[in-house]
Amino acid sequence: MTRKKVKLAFIVNDSARKATFKKRKKGLMKKVSELSTLCGIDACAIIYSPYDSQPEVWPSPLGVQRVLSKFKTMPEMEQSKKMVNQESFLRQRIAKASEQLMKQRKENREKEVTQAMFQCLTGKINLANLNMIDLNDLGWMIDRNLKDVEKRVETLNKRSRSSTGGASHTSQLAAVAATGAGPSNAGQQAPESSQKADVLAATNLGVNVDSILRQQWFMDMVTPQETAMGFGGDDNMMLPFGDTNHNALFSNPFFPMN
């Protein structure tokens, strides 16, 4: 059975607060002892409470004095390096939560822009209905996807060239073994040069075709279509992350301006 999450608030009831103090104090002492034993470090604990006239220490008064003396011999910068009070602890938590919130907003924005990009491709959104911030974010997303496509095409071309070169080298060795001629033979060099020229021409052709297709795709997307009338054919419908006042949901804190 899992433990319920405890609400961190002052316990108003006196008897419940005292019982909780004794229970938590025992657990704290046990944790300090385990930390010292498992990690082989010097540790101590001093607990003042309104229920006892003398503070409770661990492991012993002499052990506490030894640890405190060792701590005081450290430079002041080292002493305060890891220290936090309630205010600084809360500030750290707030900064971390704000960073996580910004990251989540950016991820949500990327998903919204990606969805809008695919809706533009299918004609469900008219680009004329988008404001400048939405268009900028959409352009940024398109550029990023185009770069990914170009990297993929380059990788495939490299693999194609390497595989073709390996096949050419294998055929050359087979021809040498069959004819007994050396690789410096003039009759062998001509087919090899022809094969390299064919591979280079095919590679350049593939790159040019990819470039032409990308340009045509982008022009088809930017050019307003007669049937593309916003969401479901309504000019008044806007992108989900925009409004009729041409104000985006976020003031573009995530994507760079083009």
Buried (B, 14 or more C-beta within 10 A) or exposed (E): EEEEEEEEEEEEEEEEEBEEBEEEBEEEBEEBBEEBEEEEEEBBBEBEEEEEEEEEBBBEEEBBEBBEEEEEEEEEEEEEEEEEEEEEEEEEEEEEEEEEEEEEBBEBBBEBBBBBBEBBEEBBBBBEBBBEBBBBBBBBBBEBEEEEEBEEBEEEBEEBBEEBEEEBEEEBEEBBEEEEEEEEEEEBEEEBEEBBEEBEEBBEEBBEEBEEEBEEEEEEBEEEEEEBBBBEEEEEBBBBBBEEEEEBBBEBEBBEEE
